[in-house]
Amino acid sequence: MKKIEAIIKPFKLDDVKEALNGIGIKGMTVSEVKGYGRQKGHTEIYRGAEYLVDFLPKIKIEIIVAADQVDTVI
């Protein structure tokens, strides 16, 4: 058994779920997380002051599969 973890943009969740269902993966754990990296943050205005928001919302997917399914899932 192998654990696969992926961090994706929230709007991609339905596409990833459909793709996994298409190859027979029916279960996964989905968590809302925040992170930063290559994507630059953005600024928001709160009560007239501008703030830099470094952490962006992401979705973390965790899947447990048999070792021989890893290449197919990835």
C-alpha positions in Angstrom: 0.0 0.0 0.0 1.1 3.5 -0.8 -0.1 6.9 0.3 -0.4 9.6 -2.4 -0.8 13.2 -1.3 -1.5 16.1 -3.7 -2.0 19.8 -3.1 -4.3 21.4 -5.8 -6.2 24.6 -6.4 -9.7 24.4 -5.0 -11.5 24.8 -8.4 -9.7 21.6 -9.7 -11.2 19.3 -7.0 -14.2 18.2 -9.1 -11.9 17.4 -12.1 -9.5 15.4 -10.0 -12.4 13.5 -8.3 -13.9 12.6 -11.7 -10.5 11.5 -13.1 -9.9 9.3 -10.0 -13.4 7.8 -10.2 -12.7 7.0 -13.9 -9.8 4.8 -12.9 -11.6 3.1 -10.1 -10.5 5.1 -7.1 -13.6 5.7 -5.0 -12.3 7.0 -1.7 -10.0 9.9 -0.7 -9.5 12.3 2.2 -9.9 16.0 1.3 -8.7 18.8 3.6 -8.8 22.5 3.2 -5.3 23.9 3.7 -3.4 27.1 3.0 0.0 27.6 1.5 2.4 29.7 -0.5 5.1 29.2 -3.0 5.3 29.8 -6.8 1.9 31.5 -6.7 2.4 34.9 -5.4 -0.1 36.1 -2.8 -2.5 38.9 -3.3 -3.5 42.1 -1.5 -6.8 42.7 0.2 -8.2 45.9 1.7 -9.7 45.7 5.2 -11.0 48.8 6.8 -9.2 51.0 4.4 -5.8 49.4 4.9 -4.1 47.2 2.3 -2.8 43.8 3.5 -0.6 41.3 1.6 -2.2 37.8 1.8 0.7 35.3 1.4 -1.2 32.1 2.2 -3.6 31.0 -0.5 -6.4 28.5 -0.1 -5.6 25.0 -1.4 -7.0 21.5 -1.2 -5.0 18.5 0.0 -6.0 15.1 -1.3 -4.8 11.9 0.4 -5.3 8.5 -1.3 -4.2 5.1 -0.2 -3.7 2.7 -3.1 -2.0 -0.6 -3.9 1.6 -0.3 -4.9 0.9 -1.4 -8.5 -1.7 1.5 -8.9 0.6 4.4 -8.1 1.7 5.1 -11.6 -1.9 5.0 -12.9 -3.1 7.4 -10.1 -0.3 9.9 -10.6 
